[in-house]
Amino acid sequence: MKYMIGKKLGMTQLFDEDGTVVPVTVIEMEPQIVVQKKTVETDGYNAIQVASGAVKEKKVNKPMKGHFDKAGVDYRKHLREFRTDDVDKYNVGDEIKVDIFAAGDKVDVTGTSKGKG
């Protein structure tokens, strides 16, 4: 499984080889850093915790500063956890980039709306 945190920038359209219009969603993907590895022995399940979105130090609260300092990584805005069975493939401080995807890969996207009502 491949996991990334992204930000939707908008919608557009592309043309394929035979001229058919295909609607596409444009997603901005910043490099992400592995902050923590969780294993069955320590936490009861296997997962990796990744962070993305650079942020100034003054925007991060003390508990999060401690969490990032313990991992030895820069401060980030978003912190998410993804369950995976191959935790050994990742190390704390590893950078995950968009090049893990190949052209034509299918992806599942989960979004969060702003809730303006």
Disulfide bonds with the S-S distance in Angstrom:
none
